[in-house]
Amino acid sequence: MKIDLLVEFSVMKEDNINDSLSAIQDILVEGEEVNLAYSHIKDRVWFTNKRIIAMDVQGITGTKKEYRTFPYSKISSFSIETAGIFDGDSDFRIWLSGVGIFEIKFRKELDIKKVGQFLSEKILSN
């Protein structure tokens, strides 16, 4: 089954929240806190208490950045596909009502179930 993706990111490591906060401090709203942070070379994904923020760094110099935000209230469902023996990554897909699908590929060593549990808490509490 082909999936029409709105955007796809890959992450290789979990970041220290305090170390990565400076990249999005200016776009956080009052009372918003970062709970999880992941990165892949230049690109990053943050899970806050209000939304998911994805930063796509573009170009050779990396000065151009695109920030995408996905409020938890727009998530209609999500799926987790864990890595197999020969897979290098796990897949995490989020369906956003009226928008499309956001996919994050997690390196096999990362705990994708931790993200699934976090996201379940956010969307089921609303």
C-alpha positions in Angstrom: 0.0 0.0 0.0 1.4 3.3 -1.0 1.2 6.1 1.5 1.1 9.7 0.5 3.5 11.4 2.9 3.3 15.0 4.0 6.8 14.8 5.3 9.4 12.1 6.3 12.2 12.5 8.8 14.9 10.1 10.0 16.4 10.3 13.4 19.6 8.6 14.6 19.9 9.7 18.3 17.9 11.0 21.2 19.1 14.5 22.2 19.6 16.1 25.5 16.6 18.4 25.8 18.5 21.3 27.3 21.2 21.1 24.6 18.7 21.2 21.7 16.3 23.8 23.2 18.1 26.8 21.7 17.0 25.8 18.2 13.3 26.3 19.0 13.2 28.5 22.0 11.9 31.4 19.9 8.9 29.5 18.6 7.7 27.9 21.8 4.5 29.4 23.4 4.0 30.2 27.0 3.9 27.1 29.1 5.2 24.9 26.4 7.9 22.4 27.4 10.0 20.0 25.4 9.6 16.4 26.6 11.6 14.4 24.0 14.1 15.5 21.4 15.7 13.5 18.5 18.1 14.4 15.7 19.8 13.2 12.5 22.8 15.2 11.4 21.1 18.7 11.0 17.4 17.8 11.1 15.6 17.6 14.5 12.2 16.5 15.9 10.9 17.7 19.3 7.9 16.4 21.2 6.5 19.1 23.5 3.6 19.0 25.9 1.5 20.7 23.1 2.8 19.5 19.7 5.4 17.9 17.5 8.0 20.3 15.9 10.1 19.1 13.0 13.0 21.2 11.8 14.3 20.6 8.3 17.6 22.2 7.7 18.1 23.1 4.0 21.0 23.9 1.8 24.7 23.4 2.2 25.2 26.2 4.8 22.3 25.2 6.9 21.1 28.7 7.4 17.7 28.1 5.8 15.4 26.1 8.2 11.8 25.0 7.8 9.8 24.4 11.0 6.7 22.2 10.8 4.4 21.9 13.7 1.8 19.2 14.3 -0.6 19.8 17.2 -1.6 16.7 19.1 -5.3 17.7 18.6 -4.9 17.0 14.8 -3.6 13.5 15.2 -6.3 11.0 14.3 -4.1 7.9 14.6 -0.5 6.6 14.5 1.3 3.4 13.9 4.6 1.9 15.1 6.6 -0.6 13.1 9.5 -2.0 15.0 12.7 -3.0 13.3 13.3 -6.6 12.3 16.5 -8.5 12.3 17.7 -7.1 8.9 16.0 -3.6 9.3 18.1 -0.6 10.2 15.2 1.4 11.4 11.7 1.5 12.9 8.9 3.4 11.4 6.6 5.8 13.2 3.6 7.1 11.2 1.2 9.8 12.3 -2.0 10.5 10.5 -3.1 14.2 10.8 -6.7 15.0 10.1 -7.0 17.4 7.2 -3.3 17.4 6.5 -1.7 14.0 5.7 0.9 11.7 7.1 4.1 12.5 9.0 6.6 9.7 9.2 9.7 9.4 11.4 12.2 6.7 10.8 14.0 5.8 14.1 17.3 4.1 14.2 16.9 0.5 15.4 18.7 1.3 18.7 16.2 4.0 19.7 13.2 3.1 21.9 10.3 3.8 19.5 7.9 2.4 22.1 8.8 5.2 24.4 7.6 7.7 21.7 4.5 5.6 21.2 3.6 5.7 24.9 4.3 9.4 25.1 2.1 10.1 22.1 -0.7 7.8 23.4 -0.8 9.9 26.6 -1.0 13.1 24.7 -3.8 12.2 22.2 -5.9 10.0 24.5 -6.0 12.7 27.3 -7.6 15.2 24.9 
